[in-house]
């Protein structure tokens, strides 16, 4: 991880008009994202974390403030190159994958749009992408409905890799998965980040999910950034009562369960 930020959010505010009211969803937020890091953005529903993500992706323009990506202002209308560089992995991949397209066709579209590889090479590239996210290349012929939730999320990750993106916004990417599949997807994300030098912004309401994958944590409450620190410091010495309440909501295993988990880990059980 380098000290040079890939993204800077500077005094960003976002307001929405709801009927006769003006609602401030994000209020004067500033932070940097270092290249190669995983930054977790956490908070309960309505805290502003998804609004920040949507502004980074270009779905909403900020009402005030600026977003700087690789030293340049992010425009309201994104170029194809910026859309390639900043990708999204959604919470529910079934809604982000076209149900009428095969997995191969969905991945092929990303390659076609951005012109990666000669047309004759793209089937091989698709096989390599699926293998990299831990999927059998034979699944390329299936539709999204023919895959499990964990497999679909791996396809969504493969599609982001196909774009050769630099910054990936992960919007609750494991919340729809059971805990075993969730752990495997988190491990995959960490392996891919280190292998490709990717930068993640990991949006979640659950601090326990990011404890072992995030370098730093940004805590949002009611549209404000109330705490921003290294992950270890957040867990060891939370600076606000709200952060302490989020940590206290993390499920705690019994001593017997912890001992079993540790013994399985020592035995090499995945």
Secondary structure, 3 states (H helix, E strand, C coil): CCCCEEEEEEEEEEEEEECCEEEEEEEEEEEEEECCCEEEEECCCCCCHHHHHHHHHCCCCCCEEEEEECCEECCCCCCHHHHHHEEEECCCHHHHCCCCCEHHHHHHHHHHHHCCCCHHHHHHHHHHHHHHCCCCHHHHHCEHHHCCHHHHHHHHHHHHHHCCCCEEEEECCCCCCCHHHHHHHHHHHHHHHHHHCCEEEEEECCHHHHCCCCCEEEEEECCEEEEEEEHHHHHHCCCCHHHHHHHHCCCCCCHHHHHHHHHHHHCCCC
